């Protein structure tokens, strides 16, 4: 896999981990209709997800030096989801 492909994969992993954590929080929370409570649940789930990024990169065979790239994409999606819950409208983050 060339460097460009590894970078794309790292970005994808970062986005996927954030989206997965948000989906799990939404499905598992009885407070999904309370935006303030949901933000707290999401923040906790995102922290758990952030710690999983490195293991996902390793499983995919992506070099550890691309962790920051994956984490940046994770952060973009995380922030967009939290803003969406807060404002009632989700804006897909720029890639």
N, C-alpha and C positions, 0 to 999 in steps of 0.2 A: 504494500500500500504506500503510495507516495505521500509527501508532506501535505499537499492540498487535500487529499482524501482524508488523512488523519485529522486535519483541522476541521473539516466538515463534520466528521464523525464526533469529534469532541464537542462541537457546538450542539449537535443533535442530542447527544447524551445529556448535556446540561439542560436543554429545553425539556427533554423527556422526563428527567428526574423531577423537575419542578411541576410539570403537568400531572405526573403520577401522584405526587404528594398532595396536590390540590384536589384531585379527583377522589383520592382516598379520604381526605378530610371532609369533602362535601357529602360523600356517600355515608360515611360513618358518623356524622354529627347530627344529633337531634336539634341543634341550634342553627340550622342552615338558614332560617328566616330571620335571624338576628344578626345584622351586619357587624356589630361591635364584637359580639361573642365569636362570630365566625372568623373575624380577623385574628383573634387570639388563637383559635384552633389552627388556622392556617399557618400562622407564624411558628407555632410549635412544630407542626408537620414539616414546614420548610427547613427548620433547623435539623431535624432528623434526616431529611433528604440530602441536605448539603454534605453531611458526613458520608453519604453513600456514593458521591460522585467518583471518588478515586477508585473504589472497587469496580464500578461500572466501566471506567476507562481501562483498568487492568484486564477485565474480562474481554473487552473488545480489542485488546492488543494495541491500545493507543498509548504513546509514550507519556510518562509522568509530567514532562515539561509542558504538556498541553492542558494541565489541570486548570490553569488560570483562564484559558479560553472557555472551557466547559463551565467554570464557575461564573464567568461573566454572562454567559447565555442563561444560566440558571437564575442569576440575579435579575436579568431583564424580564424574564417570564414571571418570576416571583413578584416583582414590583408591579407588573401589569395586572396580575391577578388580585393583589391586595388593593390596588387602586380601583379595579373593577368592582370589588365587593364594597368598597367605601363609597364609590360614586354611583353604583348601580349600572355601570356600563363598562364592558371589557374592551380594551383597545389592544389588538395584537401588537407586540413589540416589534420594532424594526429589526431586520436581520442584517 
